[in-house]
Amino acid sequence: MRIGIDLRALTAGKHTGVEEYTRGLLRSLFELDRENEYILFWNAWREVDLDLGWALTYPNVSVRRFHFPNKLLNLSLWYLQFPKLDRLIGGVDVFFMPNLNFAAFSRGVKVIVTAHDLSFEYFPETFSWKHRVWHYLINFRALLRRADVVLSVSHSTADDLVRVYGLPREKIHVIMSGVDERFIPVSRNDPRLFAVKEKYRLPYHFILYLGTIEPRKNIEALLSAYEVFQKTSLGEGLRYELVLAGSSGWKNEELLEKIEHSPVREKIHLIGFVDDADKPALYNLASVFVYPSLYEGFGFPPLEALSCGVPTIVSHSSSLPEVVGEAGILIDPYRPDEILQAIRQLLQGKSLQEELRRQAALRKRYFNWFQAAQGFLDVLRGA
C-alpha cells in the first residue's frame, strides 16, 4: 500500500504540539512498518530548514518536495480543487493529514485526518483576524466530512467533533499521543541542569509555565495568583519566582503590559522560546509547573512536566484531566484563587509531591509513541 503524508505543518519552524505529534508518530510508525510505502509531501517557495534525514534512513520512505508559492497553492486548492495532492506525489492509496490544511483529493483515494482541537471554534476571540479567515477558508468541517477516518488526540476532542460538527462517532478513532523518552527526572547535580540554568538566567527556585504566550493559555490568571502569592507569603515562600517560557503568540499585548506593570515585576522572568533540547532540564529545574489553559486538544507540556517528576497543576477543562489523571492537581482556570491554593499546597506538602511523582511514573505508561503508531496501523488497515 502507498501512503502519502502531508508534512506542511513542519515548515513553519515552530515546535508546536502539532509538530511534536507529527514527528513522534511518524518516527515510531516507520520503525514498526517496513512493508507499506510512505511518500512524504511538503511545499515551500523559499528555502526552509526542514531536516528529514531521519525519515530517509528507512528504505520504504521517500520525499516529494515542491516549490509552489504557498498562497498560490492554497488558493488553487481552495477555489479550483486542484492539484489533487495524491496525484501530485505520484498516486497513493491513502493520504494522511496530521493537521488541518488546504487540500484536494481524487475521488478514489482514502483520506485520514487528525483533529487536534477546536479552539478556533470555541475561542475565536483569542485568534487574530488572519487566523480566523484562514480557518474559515480551510473549512475544517468539510475536510473532516470528506475524510474516511478522523483521528482524535483525546476523548475530549472526539466529543467536540460530534457536538460541534455532527461527525458520526464511528468515524472517529481516539489515539492518544506519546511522550518523548527524554522527559525523565534528572539529578539536581546533573551538569545539563546547570548549563540550562545559566543559558536562560533562571532563578534557583521558580514556578514554571511553558507554552505559547497567548490569551487562550490563561496566563493572566496565573499572574494574578502569583501576585497574591508574593503579597501574602512569608519566609521561604518569597524565594519562589515566576518563569514564563515559550514563543510569543498573537493578541498578547494586554498580558505583556500587565506583566510590565506588575508589583512583583522583578520576580517575573519572560525567557521566550526554549530550545527543544533544553526542555527536560527546564522542567527538572522547576519547583512547580502550572498550566492554566482554557482549552487544549491534548496538552504536551503538562505530560512532559509530570514525566520529569515536577508537581503539576492544570485546568480541569477539555482534555487536560485525561492527560494528567491522578498525577496532578486540577483547578478551575477561571478562579485564580484555586491556582494560588494549589501552588501553596504543593510547595508546602512534601508528601503530596512524592505521591504525585509516584502517580506520574504510572501515568506516563499510557502515553507511548509506539502504541500510538500501532493504533495508526490498525486504522490504516481498516481504511
C-alpha positions in Angstrom: 0.0 0.0 0.0 1.2 3.5 -0.9 0.5 6.2 1.8 1.0 9.9 1.3 1.7 12.0 4.3 1.3 15.8 4.4 4.3 17.5 6.2 3.4 21.1 5.6 2.8 21.5 9.3 6.6 21.1 9.9 7.6 24.0 7.6 6.5 26.8 10.0 9.7 26.5 12.0 7.9 26.4 15.3 8.0 23.4 17.7 4.3 23.3 18.5 2.1 20.4 19.7 1.3 19.6 16.1 4.9 19.3 15.2 5.6 17.1 18.3 2.7 14.9 17.3 3.8 14.6 13.7 7.4 13.8 14.4 6.7 11.5 17.3 4.1 9.4 15.5 6.0 9.1 12.2 9.3 8.1 13.8 7.6 5.2 15.6 5.4 4.4 12.6 8.4 4.0 10.3 10.2 1.8 12.9 7.2 -0.5 13.1 6.2 -0.7 9.4 8.7 -1.8 6.8 6.1 -3.1 4.3 4.0 -0.2 3.3 5.5 2.6 1.1 5.3 6.1 2.6 5.6 9.3 0.4 6.2 12.5 2.4 4.8 15.6 0.8 5.7 19.2 1.6 5.9 22.5 -0.1 7.7 25.8 0.4 8.5 28.6 -2.1 11.6 29.7 -0.2 14.3 27.6 1.4 13.1 26.1 4.7 15.4 24.4 7.3 13.4 21.1 7.4 15.6 18.2 8.2 14.0 14.9 7.0 17.2 12.9 7.1 15.9 10.8 9.9 12.9 9.7 7.8 15.0 8.9 4.7 17.0 6.3 6.6 14.0 3.9 6.1 14.0 2.2 2.7 10.2 2.5 2.3 10.1 6.2 2.9 10.6 8.9 0.2 10.1 12.7 0.0 8.3 14.8 -2.6 9.2 18.5 -2.1 7.6 21.2 -4.2 8.4 24.9 -4.6 5.0 26.5 -5.3 4.2 29.8 -3.7 2.1 28.8 -0.7 -0.6 31.4 -1.2 -1.0 30.4 -4.8 -1.2 26.7 -4.0 -3.7 27.3 -1.2 -5.8 29.5 -3.5 -5.8 26.8 -6.2 -6.7 24.0 -3.7 -9.5 26.1 -2.2 -11.1 27.6 -5.3 -10.2 25.1 -8.1 -9.8 21.9 -6.0 -6.5 21.5 -7.9 -4.0 19.9 -7.9 -5.1 16.7 -6.3 -2.5 16.1 -3.7 -2.5 12.3 -4.1 -1.8 12.6 -7.8 0.8 15.4 -7.3 3.0 12.9 -5.4 2.6 10.1 -7.9 -0.6 8.4 -6.7 -1.4 6.8 -3.4 -3.9 4.5 -1.8 -4.3 6.6 1.4 -3.4 10.2 2.2 -2.8 11.2 5.8 -3.1 14.7 7.0 -1.6 15.1 10.6 -3.2 18.6 10.8 -5.8 20.7 9.0 -4.7 22.5 5.8 -5.9 23.3 2.3 -6.3 20.1 0.4 -7.9 18.4 -2.6 -8.1 14.7 -3.4 -9.1 12.3 -6.1 -12.4 10.6 -5.6 -11.0 7.1 -5.0 -8.2 7.9 -2.5 -8.8 7.2 1.2 -8.2 10.1 3.5 -7.2 10.1 7.2 -7.2 13.4 9.0 -6.1 14.2 12.6 -8.2 16.7 14.6 -6.1 18.2 17.4 -8.6 20.6 18.9 -11.5 23.0 18.0 -10.1 26.0 19.9 -10.8 28.3 16.9 -14.5 27.3 17.2 -14.7 27.8 21.0 -12.4 30.8 21.4 -12.4 32.7 18.1 -11.7 35.9 20.0 -8.3 34.6 21.0 -7.2 34.4 17.4 -6.1 37.1 15.0 -8.4 38.0 12.2 -5.9 36.5 9.7 -6.0 33.2 11.5 -9.8 33.3 11.7 -10.0 33.9 7.9 -7.5 31.0 7.4 -9.7 28.6 9.4 -12.8 29.8 7.7 -11.4 29.2 4.2 -10.0 25.8 5.1 -13.5 24.7 6.2 -12.4 22.1 8.7 -15.9 20.7 8.9 -16.0 19.9 5.2 -12.4 18.4 5.3 -13.4 16.1 8.2 -16.6 15.0 6.4 -14.6 14.2 3.3 -12.2 12.1 5.4 -12.8 8.4 5.6 -11.3 8.3 9.1 -10.8 11.1 11.6 -8.1 10.6 14.3 -8.6 12.4 17.6 -5.8 13.0 20.1 -8.2 12.8 23.1 -11.7 11.7 24.0 -12.5 15.4 24.8 -11.7 16.4 21.2 -13.7 13.5 19.9 -16.7 14.7 21.9 -16.2 18.2 20.5 -16.2 16.8 16.9 -19.5 15.1 17.5 -21.0 18.1 19.3 -19.8 20.9 17.0 -19.5 19.2 13.6 -22.0 16.4 14.0 -19.5 13.8 12.9 -20.6 10.2 13.4 -18.9 8.7 16.4 -17.9 5.5 14.5 -15.8 7.6 12.1 -13.6 8.9 14.9 -10.7 6.9 16.4 -9.1 8.2 19.5 -5.3 7.7 19.5 -3.5 9.3 22.5 -0.2 10.9 21.8 3.1 9.8 23.3 5.8 11.5 25.4 9.4 11.5 24.3 11.7 9.3 26.4 14.0 12.4 27.1 11.5 13.6 29.6 12.6 11.9 32.8 13.6 13.0 36.3 17.2 14.2 36.5 19.5 14.6 39.5 19.9 18.2 40.6 23.6 17.7 40.3 23.4 16.9 36.6 25.6 19.5 34.7 23.0 19.8 32.0 20.7 21.5 34.5 23.4 24.0 35.4 24.0 24.8 31.7 20.3 25.4 31.1 20.0 27.5 34.2 22.9 29.7 33.1 21.7 29.9 29.5 18.3 31.3 30.4 19.4 33.1 33.6 16.9 31.2 35.7 16.4 31.7 39.5 17.2 28.9 41.8 13.5 28.4 42.9 10.7 29.0 40.5 7.2 28.3 39.4 7.1 27.4 35.7 4.7 27.9 32.8 5.8 26.6 29.4 3.7 27.2 26.3 2.7 29.8 23.8 2.3 33.3 25.3 -1.3 34.0 24.2 -4.8 34.6 25.7 -6.1 31.0 25.4 -3.4 29.8 27.7 -4.9 31.9 30.5 -1.6 33.2 31.8 -3.3 36.3 33.3 -4.9 34.0 35.9 -1.5 32.6 36.8 -0.1 36.1 37.0 -2.9 37.2 39.4 -2.4 34.1 41.6 1.4 34.7 41.7 1.0 38.4 42.7 -1.2 37.4 45.7 1.2 34.6 46.5 4.0 37.0 46.8 1.9 39.6 48.7 0.8 37.1 51.3 3.8 34.7 51.6 6.2 34.8 54.5 9.7 33.4 54.8 10.6 30.7 52.3 7.5 31.4 50.1 9.1 34.7 49.0 12.0 32.9 47.3 9.9 31.4 44.5 9.9 33.4 41.4 7.8 33.0 38.2 9.2 31.9 34.9 7.1 32.2 31.8 8.6 30.3 28.9 7.6 30.0 25.3 7.2 31.7 22.0 5.1 34.9 21.7 1.6 34.3 20.2 -0.9 36.7 18.9 -3.1 39.2 20.9 -0.9 39.1 23.9 -0.2 42.9 24.2 -2.6 43.2 27.2 -0.9 40.4 29.1 2.6 41.8 28.4 1.5 45.2 29.7 0.2 43.6 32.9 3.5 41.8 33.4 5.4 45.0 32.8 3.4 46.9 35.4 3.1 44.1 37.9 4.0 45.0 41.5 6.3 41.9 41.5 7.8 42.5 38.1 11.4 41.9 39.3 10.4 38.3 40.2 8.8 37.5 36.8 11.1 36.1 34.1 9.9 36.1 30.4 12.6 33.8 28.8 11.0 33.4 25.4 11.5 30.4 23.1 13.1 27.4 24.7 15.2 25.1 22.5 13.6 21.6 22.4 16.8 20.0 23.7 16.7 22.2 26.8 13.1 21.4 27.8 13.8 18.3 30.0 16.3 20.3 32.1 14.0 23.3 32.4 11.2 21.1 33.7 13.6 19.4 36.2 14.7 22.8 37.5 11.2 23.9 38.3 9.6 23.6 41.7 6.1 23.5 40.3 4.6 23.5 36.8 1.3 25.4 36.2 -0.7 25.1 33.0 -4.0 27.0 33.4 -5.1 26.8 29.8 -8.7 27.4 29.0 -8.8 24.7 26.3 -6.5 22.0 25.0 -6.9 19.3 22.5 -4.2 17.3 24.2 -1.6 19.3 26.1 2.0 18.2 25.8 3.7 20.5 28.4 1.8 19.0 31.4 2.6 15.5 30.3 6.3 16.4 29.8 6.4 18.1 33.2 4.9 15.3 35.2 7.1 12.8 33.2 10.1 14.8 34.6 8.7 14.4 38.1 7.6 18.0 38.5 4.5 18.6 40.7 1.9 19.8 38.1 -1.2 22.0 38.2 -3.6 22.0 35.3 -7.1 23.2 34.4 -9.9 20.8 34.8 -11.1 21.8 31.3 -11.1 19.9 28.0 -8.6 17.1 27.6 -6.2 18.0 30.5 -7.8 15.7 33.1 -7.4 12.8 30.6 -3.7 13.6 30.3 -2.9 14.3 33.9 -5.2 11.9 35.7 -4.3 11.4 39.3 -0.8 12.7 38.7 -1.5 16.4 39.1 -3.8 18.9 40.8 -6.8 20.1 38.8 -8.1 23.7 39.2 -10.8 25.9 37.8 -9.0 28.1 35.2 -11.4 31.0 35.8 -10.5 31.2 39.6 -7.0 32.5 40.3 -7.6 31.7 44.0 -7.7 28.0 43.2 -4.4 28.3 41.3 -3.0 30.1 44.4 -4.2 27.4 46.8 -2.8 24.6 44.6 0.6 26.3 44.5 0.7 26.7 48.2 -0.5 23.1 48.7 2.3 21.8 46.6 5.1 23.9 47.9 4.2 23.2 51.5 3.4 19.5 51.1 6.5 17.3 50.5 4.4 14.1 51.0 1.9 15.3 48.3 4.8 16.0 45.9 6.1 12.4 46.4 2.6 11.0 45.8 2.2 12.9 42.6 5.6 11.8 41.4 4.6 8.1 42.1 1.4 8.6 40.2 3.2 10.4 37.4 5.5 7.4 36.9 2.4 5.2 36.5 0.6 7.7 34.3 3.5 8.0 31.8 3.0 4.4 30.7 -0.3 5.3 29.0 1.5 7.7 26.6 3.8 5.8 24.2 4.5 6.7 20.6 4.9 3.1 19.6 1.5 2.3 21.0 0.1 5.3 19.1 1.8 4.1 15.9 0.3 0.7 16.3 -3.1 2.3 16.7 -2.5 4.2 13.5 -1.5 1.0 11.6 -4.7 -0.7 12.8 -6.7 2.3 11.5 -4.7 2.2 8.2 -5.6 -1.5 7.7 -9.2 -0.8 8.3 -9.3 2.1 5.9 
